[in-house]
Amino acid sequence: MKSTISCLRSTPLGESPPPPPRACFGRDELIKDLVGLAQNLTPIALIGPGGIGKTAIALTILHHDRIRERFGDNRRFIRCDKFPASRTHFLSRLSNVIGAGVDNPEDLTPLRPFLSSREMILVLDNAESILDPEGTGAQEIYPIVEELSQLKTVCLCVTSRITTVPRHCRRPAILTLSMESACDIFYGICDNGGRPDIVSNLLRRLDFHALSITLLATTASHNMWDYDRLSQEWDAHRVQVLRTDYNESLIATIELSLASPTFRELGPDARDLLSVIAFFPQGVNENNIDWLFPAISSRRTIFDKFCVLSLTHRSDGFITMLAPLRDYLCPKDPALSSLLRATKDYYFSRLSIEVHPNNPGFEEAQWIVSEDINVEHLLDVFTTIDADSNSIWDVCPFFMEHLYWHKRRLVVLGPKFEGLPDDHRSKPVCLVMLSWVFESVGNDAERKRLLVHTLKLWRERGNDSQVARTLWYLADVNRMLDCTVEGFQQAKEALEIYKQLNDRQGQARALQILARLFLGDEQFDAAEEAVSQAMNLQDGSDQLLVCRYHVLLGDIYDSKGKTGKAINHYEMALRIASFFNYHDQQFWTHLALAELFSKQKRFDQAHAQIERAKSHVANDFYCLGRATGLCAQILVMEGRCEDAKSEILRAADVYGKLGAAKDVEDCKEILRDIEEKMKMSIDSGELDSSGSRWSPVNVTTSHTG
């Protein structure tokens, strides 16, 4: 007995791991999975940017009840950034921590018997310090760590900012926190009973990054700031706020990553590239790296290394980064960043083409669908810092034209356009394109207001061609707003100006609007005559106009009750639109056919047409709202009021978000009719499916574009 006790006392005990964190919020499922892996001695690598919570997760696992039961005192933890990155220092530290009692081992050989004699879990924290392939000693240390990961008695857990880890390690994703978990962290440190909406907004702006939240809450607590003051400090100083009195700071964490040998090896362009990624809200599109950075020969390698270093991550085809990193790395003065200005010029060069379905390159312009947020941010910033540069303002209409054809939505640039002096050369063009944006989301009142101002500017400049063009735009919007008299006056004035200019194409456009006005006024023969004149004036080179004429004729014959002729013209329009990939026209034509079939109570065919219509406008929320609204009307005619109510509420929600006030009111009218029918069905005990009291709103009145 005495010799046994003596033997036990002579065996080194090794080192106990640091204590667990007070809490590890939002990681329950991840920790449960990792504990299961550790119990099976599966090697694990926790990889992510600094401050994401890797160490906290590792320590939570080490102190988990099931891990304590499984490994007892053989739970070991090594901070790899606390000793020089050499094989000698690593092996010596490993021997001391696990309690092997081997002084200054030269390799793993003398430690193998000890490691093989007991099961243990070993955490190598901040392993990038010893595994960075560009670092000193990494080539000698990596094989040792690789062997540790393969020992059948050892569960190796590595935390690292780089992806260079033993190949057999499981690498679970470490995501940013949920709002609930982020709030748990913040309020656990600082809870002064202030406005929670301020805190929620700040947490979103921090991308729910664990360290940033901890530092923000600690700073607020130490300084005894209320939430209003905290928000003000963040707005004024951003990432500079994320530091505490104990020399903890996010900046130090970021700079530690930038000081790594692998990052330094990337050369002088790396920091500038990071700043460009940080500037753009979406980051950089992987498909556009070559044309955005042609002067940087190793650009793709550098972008890949950024991900290896956890400075960036891939998201939906973009190389992007967490918001706190973005705040720190974004250039303080974008005008002084030569690489960002070069990137801006490449964007502007690609934007500066006239987009139209009849022009070459129309399909290629769809790149704006994924890049619109980046481009809008670029324009927003540079129209502020380069406000006197005409080239910046010249690009803005092109951007909105791209959006009009490929991703219809509102823009944040509107107030800037309206704030330009009236004599600014770009103002009327910007206002016209802004009116197109409002047209695309159904806000006709705003569209009219902008066009009235534009007409004044063109008249003052004596530009008759632009005056006529603006007049027929106004005539069309007045048609939509039921200001028929005003619309007729403007369309006729536009027609006269175009005649004086001998502009046959312009005359055809004015006649097209006149035909629409005649149709709305139930002057069907006059409408048909106007379309006929328009078709005779243009030479057929603009197939988009020809397509629109056939849709218009289909509407006219439908209104006349000549269903066969209407269908023939709609089908002709679809053939043209399909051949030339006019998705917008295909949408409106399918919608017109759906309405026609619904009148004939051919409901299955009507729904089929609506589905075909939707397939052509996947990114156009306003058009999808139109399709949903018509679907609701048809469902009511079928007697399916519950389904109709659900559809019309969806449509109203879309219109509300887009600011399409008239369409919202139309939805309310339809909803009232639906609820009245539902009440009648309840009172009568059966649902009236005749549709006799139903007066559908004409949702296809804008399909000429």
VMD Tcl script that draws the C-alpha trace (Angstrom):
set ca {
  {0.00 0.00 0.00}
  {2.80 2.37 0.96}
  {4.62 1.85 -2.35}
  {1.43 2.41 -4.32}
  {0.78 5.73 -2.59}
  {4.36 6.76 -3.18}
  {4.04 5.88 -6.84}
  {0.86 7.93 -7.22}
  {2.46 10.90 -5.56}
  {5.44 10.71 -7.89}
  {3.18 10.87 -10.96}
  {2.78 14.50 -12.17}
  {-0.80 15.66 -11.99}
  {-0.70 17.97 -15.00}
  {-2.66 21.23 -15.19}
  {-6.36 21.85 -14.64}
  {-8.19 23.77 -17.37}
  {-9.37 27.35 -16.82}
  {-12.85 27.72 -15.29}
  {-15.89 27.58 -17.55}
  {-17.56 30.78 -18.74}
  {-20.44 32.00 -16.60}
  {-22.76 31.25 -19.50}
  {-22.50 30.26 -23.14}
  {-25.68 31.67 -24.65}
  {-27.28 30.35 -27.80}
  {-25.00 27.34 -28.24}
  {-27.03 24.58 -26.59}
  {-27.54 22.44 -29.70}
  {-23.98 22.93 -30.88}
  {-22.55 22.01 -27.46}
  {-24.81 18.96 -27.27}
  {-23.46 17.77 -30.63}
  {-19.85 18.52 -29.69}
  {-20.14 16.70 -26.37}
  {-21.38 13.65 -28.27}
  {-18.38 13.84 -30.60}
  {-15.97 14.26 -27.69}
  {-17.40 11.26 -25.87}
  {-16.60 9.21 -28.98}
  {-13.05 10.68 -29.06}
  {-13.76 12.35 -32.43}
  {-11.31 15.21 -33.15}
  {-12.98 18.62 -33.38}
  {-11.94 21.97 -34.88}
  {-13.80 25.14 -33.89}
  {-12.96 27.64 -36.61}
  {-14.12 31.23 -36.90}
  {-13.17 34.89 -36.58}
  {-11.88 36.33 -33.34}
  {-14.60 36.93 -30.78}
  {-17.16 34.56 -32.27}
  {-17.08 32.42 -29.09}
  {-14.75 29.53 -29.91}
  {-12.92 29.50 -26.56}
  {-16.14 29.83 -24.58}
  {-17.58 26.84 -26.42}
  {-14.43 24.77 -25.86}
  {-14.37 25.54 -22.10}
  {-18.08 24.81 -21.80}
  {-17.44 21.38 -23.33}
  {-14.46 20.73 -21.05}
  {-16.59 21.38 -17.96}
  {-19.74 19.65 -19.20}
  {-21.02 17.00 -16.76}
  {-20.84 14.22 -19.35}
  {-17.26 15.17 -20.25}
  {-16.22 15.37 -16.59}
  {-17.71 11.92 -16.07}
  {-16.04 10.54 -19.21}
  {-12.53 11.96 -18.73}
  {-12.30 12.90 -15.04}
  {-9.15 14.91 -14.39}
  {-7.76 14.15 -17.84}
  {-9.28 17.32 -19.30}
  {-6.45 19.52 -20.58}
  {-6.23 23.00 -22.07}
  {-3.29 24.72 -23.82}
  {-3.23 28.40 -24.86}
  {-1.07 28.19 -27.97}
  {-0.43 31.94 -28.19}
  {1.39 31.94 -24.82}
  {4.65 30.35 -25.99}
  {6.94 30.67 -29.04}
  {5.75 28.74 -32.07}
  {8.43 26.04 -32.14}
  {8.35 22.26 -31.88}
  {10.47 22.32 -28.73}
  {8.26 24.78 -26.90}
  {5.06 23.05 -28.00}
  {6.21 19.57 -26.89}
  {7.47 20.92 -23.56}
  {4.18 22.69 -22.93}
  {2.21 19.59 -23.93}
  {4.24 17.41 -21.54}
  {3.66 19.76 -18.62}
  {-0.05 20.26 -19.23}
  {-0.94 16.58 -19.59}
  {1.35 15.63 -16.67}
  {3.61 13.27 -18.63}
  {6.67 14.30 -16.61}
  {9.03 14.26 -19.61}
  {11.43 17.18 -19.63}
  {12.12 18.85 -22.97}
  {10.98 16.05 -25.30}
  {12.40 16.35 -28.82}
  {9.47 14.60 -30.46}
  {6.25 12.79 -29.54}
  {8.00 9.44 -28.94}
  {8.54 9.71 -25.16}
  {4.99 11.02 -24.68}
  {3.22 8.25 -26.62}
  {3.17 5.67 -23.77}
  {1.61 8.23 -21.44}
  {-0.91 9.42 -24.05}
  {-1.86 5.84 -24.89}
  {-2.34 4.78 -21.26}
  {-5.40 6.93 -20.54}
  {-8.23 8.65 -22.35}
  {-8.16 12.43 -22.31}
  {-9.64 15.45 -23.99}
  {-7.10 18.06 -25.03}
  {-7.99 21.59 -26.18}
  {-5.47 23.56 -28.25}
  {-6.81 27.10 -27.98}
  {-5.79 29.80 -30.52}
  {-4.06 27.09 -32.52}
  {-3.50 29.47 -35.44}
  {-0.45 30.67 -33.45}
  {1.30 27.35 -34.06}
  {-0.43 26.06 -37.21}
  {-0.25 29.09 -39.51}
  {1.53 27.57 -42.53}
  {3.52 30.78 -43.09}
  {4.65 30.91 -39.45}
  {7.95 29.75 -38.03}
  {7.81 26.22 -36.70}
  {4.43 25.38 -38.21}
  {5.89 22.80 -40.61}
  {7.33 20.90 -37.60}
  {4.35 21.34 -35.29}
  {1.55 20.41 -37.72}
  {2.56 16.67 -38.00}
  {2.58 16.42 -34.20}
  {-0.92 17.91 -33.92}
  {-2.06 15.69 -36.77}
  {-0.84 12.61 -34.88}
  {-2.55 13.78 -31.68}
  {-5.82 13.96 -33.61}
  {-5.42 10.33 -34.66}
  {-4.58 8.81 -31.29}
  {-7.38 6.47 -30.24}
  {-7.16 7.58 -26.60}
  {-7.23 11.35 -27.22}
  {-10.08 13.65 -28.17}
  {-8.35 16.66 -29.70}
  {-10.29 19.93 -29.82}
  {-8.68 22.78 -31.75}
  {-9.90 26.40 -31.75}
  {-8.46 28.47 -34.56}
  {-8.99 31.50 -36.77}
  {-7.53 29.66 -39.74}
  {-8.77 26.56 -41.52}
  {-5.37 24.82 -41.50}
  {-6.21 22.14 -38.95}
  {-5.77 18.34 -38.82}
  {-7.63 16.85 -41.75}
  {-9.77 14.40 -39.75}
  {-11.28 17.02 -37.47}
  {-15.01 17.65 -37.58}
  {-15.57 21.34 -38.34}
  {-19.06 22.40 -37.20}
  {-20.27 25.83 -38.24}
  {-20.09 28.46 -35.51}
  {-22.81 30.91 -36.40}
  {-23.48 34.37 -35.01}
  {-25.97 34.52 -32.17}
  {-29.73 34.84 -32.30}
  {-31.37 38.05 -31.09}
  {-32.51 36.27 -27.93}
  {-29.02 35.01 -27.07}
  {-27.44 38.37 -27.90}
  {-29.89 40.06 -25.53}
  {-29.06 37.50 -22.84}
  {-25.38 38.45 -23.07}
  {-26.01 42.19 -23.12}
  {-28.56 42.36 -20.32}
  {-26.50 39.96 -18.21}
  {-23.84 42.71 -18.09}
  {-25.80 45.94 -18.49}
  {-29.49 46.31 -17.74}
  {-30.53 49.84 -16.86}
  {-34.19 49.37 -17.73}
  {-33.99 51.66 -20.78}
  {-35.56 51.29 -24.19}
  {-35.05 47.74 -25.48}
  {-35.52 48.83 -29.11}
  {-32.25 50.81 -28.93}
  {-30.40 47.74 -27.66}
  {-31.97 45.47 -30.31}
  {-30.92 47.88 -33.05}
  {-27.35 48.01 -31.74}
  {-27.14 44.24 -31.55}
  {-28.25 43.94 -35.17}
  {-25.61 46.46 -36.20}
  {-23.04 44.29 -34.44}
  {-24.17 41.26 -36.47}
  {-24.82 39.51 -33.12}
  {-21.06 39.06 -32.70}
  {-20.43 37.71 -29.18}
  {-17.25 39.62 -28.25}
  {-18.58 42.90 -29.65}
  {-21.77 42.55 -27.62}
  {-19.79 41.77 -24.47}
  {-17.49 44.76 -24.97}
  {-20.38 47.10 -25.76}
  {-22.32 46.08 -22.65}
  {-19.21 46.26 -20.48}
  {-18.35 49.73 -21.77}
  {-21.89 50.96 -21.11}
  {-21.84 49.46 -17.64}
  {-18.42 50.88 -16.67}
  {-19.34 54.37 -17.92}
  {-22.86 54.21 -16.48}
  {-24.33 55.22 -19.84}
  {-28.05 54.93 -20.47}
  {-29.08 53.36 -23.75}
  {-29.61 56.70 -25.52}
  {-26.07 57.75 -24.65}
  {-24.73 54.36 -25.72}
  {-26.44 54.71 -29.10}
  {-25.01 58.21 -29.52}
  {-21.51 57.02 -28.68}
  {-21.80 54.16 -31.16}
  {-23.01 56.47 -33.93}
  {-20.13 58.86 -33.24}
  {-17.24 56.45 -32.65}
  {-18.39 53.04 -33.94}
  {-15.86 50.29 -33.29}
  {-13.75 52.58 -31.09}
  {-16.44 52.15 -28.42}
  {-15.73 48.42 -28.25}
  {-12.96 48.57 -25.68}
  {-12.91 48.25 -21.86}
  {-10.79 49.62 -19.07}
  {-8.98 46.25 -18.90}
  {-7.37 46.72 -22.34}
  {-9.85 44.44 -24.04}
  {-10.82 45.75 -27.46}
  {-12.22 44.48 -30.73}
  {-9.56 46.46 -32.61}
  {-6.82 44.46 -30.89}
  {-8.59 41.22 -31.84}
  {-8.86 42.27 -35.48}
  {-5.27 43.49 -35.65}
  {-4.14 40.17 -34.21}
  {-5.67 38.45 -37.23}
  {-4.05 40.97 -39.58}
  {-0.68 40.35 -37.95}
  {-0.70 36.65 -38.81}
  {2.11 35.40 -41.06}
  {-0.34 34.18 -43.71}
  {-1.95 37.61 -43.96}
  {1.39 39.42 -44.12}
  {2.48 37.03 -46.87}
  {-0.43 38.21 -49.07}
  {1.37 41.46 -49.82}
  {0.48 45.17 -49.86}
  {-2.81 44.75 -51.75}
  {-4.43 42.59 -49.06}
  {-5.34 45.37 -46.63}
  {-6.78 47.52 -49.44}
  {-8.85 44.60 -50.72}
  {-10.22 44.04 -47.23}
  {-11.23 47.70 -47.06}
  {-13.13 47.37 -50.35}
  {-14.96 44.29 -49.07}
  {-15.74 46.22 -45.90}
  {-17.07 49.21 -47.87}
  {-19.77 47.28 -49.69}
  {-22.80 46.13 -47.66}
  {-22.93 42.84 -49.55}
  {-19.17 42.37 -49.80}
  {-17.74 41.39 -53.19}
  {-19.47 39.10 -55.66}
  {-17.22 36.12 -56.38}
  {-18.31 36.15 -60.03}
  {-17.10 39.74 -60.41}
  {-13.66 39.51 -58.80}
  {-11.84 39.42 -62.14}
  {-13.44 42.50 -63.70}
  {-13.49 44.51 -60.46}
  {-9.79 43.97 -59.62}
  {-7.96 43.35 -62.93}
  {-4.77 45.07 -61.70}
  {-4.26 42.56 -58.84}
  {-2.80 39.41 -60.37}
  {-3.24 37.14 -57.33}
  {-6.75 38.41 -56.50}
  {-8.49 35.04 -56.25}
  {-5.76 33.57 -54.06}
  {-6.00 36.56 -51.75}
  {-9.78 36.27 -51.46}
  {-9.45 32.56 -50.69}
  {-6.88 33.31 -47.98}
  {-9.22 35.86 -46.40}
  {-11.69 33.02 -45.87}
  {-8.94 30.71 -44.62}
  {-8.08 33.37 -42.04}
  {-11.76 33.80 -41.01}
  {-11.53 37.49 -41.88}
  {-14.31 36.96 -44.40}
  {-16.87 34.30 -45.18}
  {-18.87 33.25 -48.20}
  {-22.57 34.11 -48.25}
  {-24.90 33.66 -51.24}
  {-22.10 34.05 -53.76}
  {-20.45 37.01 -52.02}
  {-17.25 37.34 -50.02}
  {-18.36 39.37 -47.00}
  {-17.48 39.96 -43.36}
  {-19.12 40.52 -40.00}
  {-20.36 44.03 -39.31}
  {-17.83 44.87 -36.52}
  {-14.93 43.97 -38.83}
  {-16.58 45.99 -41.59}
  {-16.85 49.05 -39.36}
  {-13.16 48.91 -38.49}
  {-11.76 48.03 -41.92}
  {-13.96 50.29 -44.05}
  {-11.95 53.24 -45.44}
  {-12.49 56.32 -43.31}
  {-12.39 58.53 -46.41}
  {-13.52 56.53 -49.47}
  {-12.29 59.29 -51.77}
  {-8.68 58.61 -50.68}
  {-8.81 54.87 -51.38}
  {-7.31 54.42 -54.82}
  {-8.47 50.80 -55.06}
  {-12.04 51.70 -54.09}
  {-12.12 54.54 -56.63}
  {-10.87 52.14 -59.30}
  {-13.57 49.66 -58.28}
  {-16.15 52.46 -58.51}
  {-15.01 53.25 -62.06}
  {-15.38 49.60 -63.09}
  {-18.90 49.54 -61.68}
  {-19.79 52.80 -63.41}
  {-18.37 51.62 -66.70}
  {-20.55 48.52 -66.57}
  {-23.59 50.57 -65.57}
  {-23.24 53.21 -68.28}
  {-25.13 51.44 -71.02}
  {-28.70 52.07 -72.10}
  {-30.78 49.10 -70.99}
  {-33.71 48.12 -73.18}
  {-35.09 44.75 -74.25}
  {-34.35 45.64 -77.89}
  {-30.69 46.46 -77.22}
  {-27.75 44.01 -77.19}
  {-26.59 43.13 -73.70}
  {-30.04 43.37 -72.13}
  {-29.85 39.92 -70.55}
  {-26.30 40.57 -69.30}
  {-27.60 43.62 -67.43}
  {-29.32 41.23 -65.03}
  {-26.11 41.35 -62.98}
  {-27.79 44.27 -61.19}
  {-30.22 41.82 -59.54}
  {-27.53 40.61 -57.16}
  {-25.44 43.80 -57.04}
  {-28.13 46.47 -56.57}
  {-27.45 47.10 -52.86}
  {-23.72 47.53 -53.45}
  {-24.22 49.88 -56.40}
  {-26.80 51.96 -54.55}
  {-24.44 52.33 -51.58}
  {-21.60 53.32 -53.92}
  {-23.77 56.00 -55.54}
  {-25.11 57.20 -52.21}
  {-21.60 57.69 -50.80}
  {-19.99 59.25 -53.87}
  {-22.87 61.60 -54.67}
  {-22.14 62.96 -51.19}
  {-18.35 63.21 -51.29}
  {-18.14 64.03 -55.04}
  {-21.32 66.09 -55.28}
  {-19.81 68.46 -57.87}
  {-18.78 65.67 -60.20}
  {-21.17 65.42 -63.15}
  {-19.98 61.90 -63.93}
  {-21.45 60.61 -60.65}
  {-24.89 62.05 -61.36}
  {-24.77 60.86 -64.98}
  {-24.56 57.25 -63.79}
  {-27.58 57.50 -61.46}
  {-30.25 57.32 -64.23}
  {-28.53 54.26 -65.68}
  {-28.70 52.56 -62.30}
  {-32.43 53.22 -61.99}
  {-32.99 52.04 -65.56}
  {-31.25 48.78 -64.69}
  {-33.53 48.43 -61.69}
  {-36.64 49.27 -63.72}
  {-36.05 46.42 -66.13}
  {-34.51 43.84 -63.85}
  {-35.30 44.51 -60.16}
  {-38.10 46.94 -59.54}
  {-37.90 48.60 -56.15}
  {-37.61 51.98 -54.46}
  {-34.23 53.67 -54.01}
  {-32.73 55.75 -51.20}
  {-31.32 58.25 -53.69}
  {-34.62 60.01 -54.42}
  {-34.22 62.94 -51.97}
  {-30.76 63.64 -53.43}
  {-32.16 63.90 -56.96}
  {-34.91 66.23 -55.89}
  {-32.42 68.29 -53.89}
  {-30.31 69.08 -56.97}
  {-30.57 72.68 -58.24}
  {-33.11 72.99 -61.05}
  {-30.38 74.08 -63.46}
  {-28.28 70.97 -62.77}
  {-27.84 69.18 -66.09}
  {-28.74 65.75 -64.68}
  {-31.78 66.72 -62.63}
  {-34.59 66.22 -65.20}
  {-33.16 62.90 -66.36}
  {-32.80 61.71 -62.75}
  {-36.38 62.78 -61.98}
  {-37.76 60.94 -65.02}
  {-35.97 57.75 -64.04}
  {-37.11 58.20 -60.44}
  {-40.67 58.42 -61.79}
  {-40.08 55.11 -63.55}
  {-39.08 53.61 -60.20}
  {-42.33 54.82 -58.63}
  {-44.26 53.49 -61.63}
  {-42.71 50.08 -61.15}
  {-44.05 49.87 -57.59}
  {-47.48 51.33 -58.40}
  {-47.06 54.72 -56.69}
  {-48.72 56.82 -59.40}
  {-49.22 59.92 -57.25}
  {-45.46 60.28 -56.68}
  {-44.81 59.46 -60.30}
  {-47.09 62.29 -61.41}
  {-45.54 64.79 -58.98}
  {-42.06 64.08 -60.32}
  {-43.16 64.26 -63.95}
  {-44.89 67.62 -63.44}
  {-41.62 69.02 -62.09}
  {-39.68 67.40 -64.94}
  {-42.02 68.91 -67.54}
  {-41.39 72.37 -66.06}
  {-37.61 71.87 -66.30}
  {-37.72 70.67 -69.92}
  {-40.00 73.54 -70.95}
  {-37.59 76.02 -69.35}
  {-34.73 74.45 -71.33}
  {-36.68 74.52 -74.59}
  {-36.14 70.82 -75.27}
  {-39.25 69.99 -77.33}
  {-38.44 66.31 -77.73}
  {-38.13 65.82 -73.97}
  {-41.24 67.95 -73.39}
  {-43.24 65.64 -75.65}
  {-41.80 62.55 -74.02}
  {-42.67 63.81 -70.54}
  {-46.18 64.74 -71.73}
  {-47.00 61.21 -72.83}
  {-45.57 59.87 -69.58}
  {-47.92 62.25 -67.76}
  {-50.85 61.27 -69.97}
  {-50.28 57.64 -69.02}
  {-50.07 58.32 -65.27}
  {-53.20 60.50 -65.42}
  {-54.95 57.58 -67.11}
  {-53.94 55.41 -64.15}
  {-55.19 58.08 -61.72}
  {-58.53 58.42 -63.58}
  {-57.66 62.02 -64.56}
  {-58.89 61.29 -68.09}
  {-59.44 64.86 -69.31}
  {-55.95 65.91 -68.29}
  {-54.53 62.76 -69.84}
  {-56.22 63.42 -73.20}
  {-54.86 66.98 -73.28}
  {-51.30 65.84 -72.60}
  {-51.37 62.96 -75.08}
  {-52.69 65.22 -77.83}
  {-50.10 67.91 -77.11}
  {-47.36 65.29 -77.21}
  {-48.70 64.03 -80.56}
  {-48.65 67.57 -82.03}
  {-45.08 68.20 -80.89}
  {-43.94 64.91 -82.38}
  {-45.64 65.81 -85.67}
  {-43.76 69.14 -85.71}
  {-40.52 67.27 -85.04}
  {-41.42 64.70 -87.74}
  {-40.77 61.98 -85.14}
  {-42.82 59.00 -86.33}
  {-41.78 56.80 -83.39}
  {-42.82 59.52 -80.96}
  {-46.18 59.88 -82.70}
  {-46.72 56.13 -82.40}
  {-46.05 56.26 -78.63}
  {-48.43 59.18 -78.15}
  {-51.13 57.36 -80.15}
  {-50.62 54.27 -78.02}
  {-51.37 56.29 -74.88}
  {-54.36 57.91 -76.59}
  {-55.66 54.44 -77.42}
  {-55.37 53.47 -73.76}
  {-57.27 56.59 -72.76}
  {-60.00 55.87 -75.33}
  {-60.26 52.30 -74.02}
  {-60.65 53.51 -70.45}
  {-63.32 55.95 -71.66}
  {-65.11 53.06 -73.45}
  {-64.52 54.65 -76.88}
  {-63.53 51.30 -78.31}
  {-63.59 52.19 -82.01}
  {-61.48 55.29 -81.40}
  {-59.04 53.18 -79.41}
  {-58.76 50.64 -82.23}
  {-58.20 53.40 -84.79}
  {-55.45 54.98 -82.66}
  {-53.63 51.64 -82.39}
  {-53.94 51.12 -86.14}
  {-52.39 54.55 -86.79}
  {-49.59 53.83 -84.34}
  {-48.75 50.53 -86.02}
  {-48.67 52.21 -89.45}
  {-46.29 54.92 -88.22}
  {-43.55 52.69 -86.86}
  {-41.42 50.50 -89.12}
  {-41.59 47.35 -86.99}
  {-37.99 47.61 -85.82}
  {-39.13 48.03 -82.21}
  {-40.67 44.64 -81.56}
  {-41.40 45.57 -77.96}
  {-43.83 48.25 -79.21}
  {-45.36 45.79 -81.67}
  {-45.87 43.37 -78.80}
  {-47.57 46.08 -76.75}
  {-49.85 46.99 -79.65}
  {-51.09 43.40 -79.84}
  {-51.75 43.34 -76.08}
  {-53.65 46.61 -76.42}
  {-55.70 45.25 -79.30}
  {-56.42 42.16 -77.22}
  {-57.74 44.40 -74.43}
  {-59.88 46.37 -76.90}
  {-61.44 43.28 -78.48}
  {-61.99 41.75 -75.03}
  {-63.87 44.90 -74.02}
  {-65.89 44.68 -77.23}
  {-66.82 41.10 -76.39}
  {-64.88 39.68 -79.35}
  {-63.15 36.97 -77.35}
  {-61.67 35.07 -80.29}
  {-59.97 38.14 -81.73}
  {-58.74 39.12 -78.27}
  {-57.13 35.71 -77.71}
  {-55.51 35.84 -81.17}
  {-53.83 39.15 -80.37}
  {-52.74 38.01 -76.91}
  {-51.23 34.88 -78.43}
  {-49.44 36.98 -81.06}
  {-48.06 39.16 -78.28}
  {-46.86 36.07 -76.40}
  {-45.08 34.72 -79.48}
  {-43.19 37.99 -79.92}
  {-42.47 38.35 -76.21}
  {-41.26 34.77 -75.91}
  {-38.98 35.05 -78.97}
  {-37.34 38.25 -77.71}
  {-37.43 37.33 -73.99}
  {-39.72 40.24 -73.06}
  {-40.56 38.83 -69.65}
  {-42.45 41.94 -68.60}
  {-44.82 41.66 -71.56}
  {-45.23 37.94 -71.07}
  {-46.34 38.66 -67.51}
  {-48.98 41.23 -68.45}
  {-50.26 39.18 -71.38}
  {-50.71 36.04 -69.28}
  {-52.48 38.18 -66.70}
  {-54.79 39.60 -69.37}
  {-55.62 36.06 -70.53}
  {-56.28 35.04 -66.92}
  {-58.78 37.87 -66.58}
  {-60.44 36.96 -69.87}
  {-60.79 33.29 -68.87}
  {-62.14 34.25 -65.44}
  {-64.96 36.22 -67.09}
  {-65.88 33.03 -68.96}
  {-65.66 31.06 -65.68}
  {-62.84 28.96 -67.10}
  {-61.17 29.13 -63.70}
  {-58.59 26.36 -64.12}
  {-57.26 28.05 -67.24}
  {-57.27 31.42 -65.47}
  {-55.19 30.08 -62.57}
  {-52.80 28.41 -65.02}
  {-52.26 31.76 -66.75}
  {-51.54 33.45 -63.42}
  {-48.89 30.85 -62.60}
  {-47.30 31.36 -66.01}
  {-47.34 35.10 -65.40}
  {-45.58 34.75 -62.04}
  {-42.77 32.72 -63.57}
  {-41.67 35.80 -65.54}
  {-41.40 38.28 -62.64}
  {-39.71 36.44 -59.79}
  {-37.93 39.60 -58.57}
  {-40.78 42.05 -59.21}
  {-42.82 42.31 -56.02}
  {-45.30 44.80 -57.46}
  {-46.15 42.53 -60.38}
  {-46.44 39.57 -58.03}
  {-48.85 41.67 -55.99}
  {-50.91 42.25 -59.13}
  {-51.01 38.54 -59.87}
  {-51.99 37.77 -56.27}
  {-54.76 40.37 -56.40}
  {-56.25 38.91 -59.58}
  {-55.98 35.42 -58.09}
  {-58.04 36.64 -55.11}
  {-60.75 37.98 -57.42}
  {-60.95 34.68 -59.29}
  {-61.13 32.71 -56.04}
  {-64.12 34.80 -54.97}
  {-65.84 34.09 -58.27}
  {-65.26 30.40 -57.55}
  {-66.79 30.79 -54.10}
  {-63.48 30.15 -52.29}
  {-63.69 33.19 -50.04}
  {-61.32 32.02 -47.31}
  {-58.56 31.42 -49.87}
  {-59.39 34.72 -51.55}
  {-59.07 36.62 -48.28}
  {-55.64 35.14 -47.65}
  {-54.48 36.10 -51.15}
  {-55.78 39.68 -51.03}
  {-54.16 40.26 -47.64}
  {-50.86 39.12 -49.12}
  {-51.29 41.50 -52.03}
  {-52.17 44.39 -49.71}
  {-49.08 43.69 -47.63}
  {-46.88 43.86 -50.74}
  {-48.48 47.12 -51.90}
  {-48.18 48.62 -48.44}
  {-44.44 47.96 -48.30}
  {-44.00 49.45 -51.77}
  {-46.08 52.54 -51.04}
  {-48.63 51.77 -53.77}
  {-51.50 53.64 -52.09}
  {-54.09 53.23 -54.85}
  {-53.53 49.48 -55.00}
  {-53.83 49.24 -51.22}
  {-57.22 50.96 -51.45}
  {-58.29 48.59 -54.23}
  {-57.32 45.67 -51.99}
  {-59.38 47.09 -49.14}
  {-62.38 47.35 -51.45}
  {-61.92 43.76 -52.59}
  {-61.49 42.63 -48.98}
  {-64.75 44.33 -47.97}
  {-66.53 42.51 -50.78}
  {-64.97 39.19 -49.71}
  {-66.02 39.66 -46.10}
  {-69.53 40.62 -47.18}
  {-69.77 37.45 -49.26}
  {-68.46 35.39 -46.36}
  {-71.09 36.91 -44.08}
  {-73.79 36.14 -46.66}
  {-72.61 32.53 -46.91}
  {-72.77 32.17 -43.14}
  {-76.25 33.70 -43.00}
  {-77.56 31.56 -45.84}
  {-75.75 28.39 -44.81}
  {-74.08 28.00 -48.18}
  {-71.44 29.85 -50.17}
  {-72.70 31.78 -53.15}
  {-70.34 30.94 -55.99}
  {-72.23 32.75 -58.74}
  {-70.11 35.89 -58.48}
  {-73.17 37.96 -59.38}
  {-72.40 40.66 -56.80}
  {-68.73 40.73 -57.66}
  {-67.28 43.73 -59.51}
  {-63.61 42.97 -60.06}
  {-61.10 45.81 -60.18}
  {-59.27 45.79 -63.51}
  {-55.75 44.81 -62.46}
  {-54.33 44.65 -65.98}
  {-54.55 48.37 -66.76}
  {-50.75 48.85 -66.75}
  {-49.60 45.97 -68.87}
  {-48.36 48.16 -71.72}
  {-45.41 49.22 -69.55}
}
mol new
graphics top color blue
foreach p $ca { graphics top sphere $p radius 0.5 }
foreach p [lrange $ca 0 end-1] q [lrange $ca 1 end] { graphics top cylinder $p $q radius 0.2 }
display resetview
